Amino acid sequence: MRLFKKTYWIIYPILMVVFMFVSDVIFTLESFALKVFFCGAFAFILSPRKTIINTQKGKVKQITWIFLKKPIVLNS
């Protein structure tokens, strides 16, 4: 989990590139802008979210993701 805490921000671009490659193989969209729009939307939906929650101790940053059962708390 320590590695995920440091590199959660890079998942969105990786998903974008993966979806671009998959869309080239599966779909035959000629419009590059349309392809980028759909791949960006899917990558945004599947990428982790960083939220700030106010607690009694102060503000706490959490990372939530569709594939994780529990949110990950960031100390900084």
N, C-alpha and C positions, 0 to 999 in steps of 0.2 A: 504494500500500500504506500510505502514511502516514495517509490518511484512514480506511482500514479499521482501523488500529491504534487510532485514537481513538474510532471509533464502532461497534466490534464488538458492544457491549452492547445497542445499539438494534435489532439484527436480530431478536431474539426477539419483542419486542412488534409489530414490523412484520409478521412472519410470522403472528402470532396474528390480527391484524386482517385480513390478506389471506385467511387460511383461514376466518375468520368470514364475510366477504363471499362467498367461493366456496361455502361450505356453505349460505348463504341461497339462492343461485341454483340450485345443483345438488340439494341434499337438502332435504326438507321436514320437518325435525325440529321438533317443537313444544316439546320440553323445552330450555330455555335452558341448564340445567346440563349436560345431556348434550352439547350443541353445544360448550360451552366446554371440557368435558373432552376431546373428540376433537380440537378445534382446538389446544388446549394441548399435547396429546401429540404431534401432528404438528409443531408449531412447535418443541417441545423436541428432537425427533429431528433436525430440519434446522438448528438453530441452532448457532453456533460454540461450542467449548469452550475454556476457559482452564485450562491445567494448569501446575503448578509442578514443575520437574524439578531434581533436585540434580545439579550438575556439580562438577568440581574447583575451579572459580572461585567457586562458591556457587550459590544458587538462581536459576533462570532461569524466567521466565514465557513460556509459548508459547500461541499460539492455533491450534487445529486445527479444520478444518471439512471437511465431506464434499466440498465443491466446490473445495477447494484441494489442489494436489499436494504442496506443502511447508508445514510449519508456519511461522507467523510468530513471530519472537522479539521480545518486548517488553523494552526496556531497564530499565524501572522495575519 
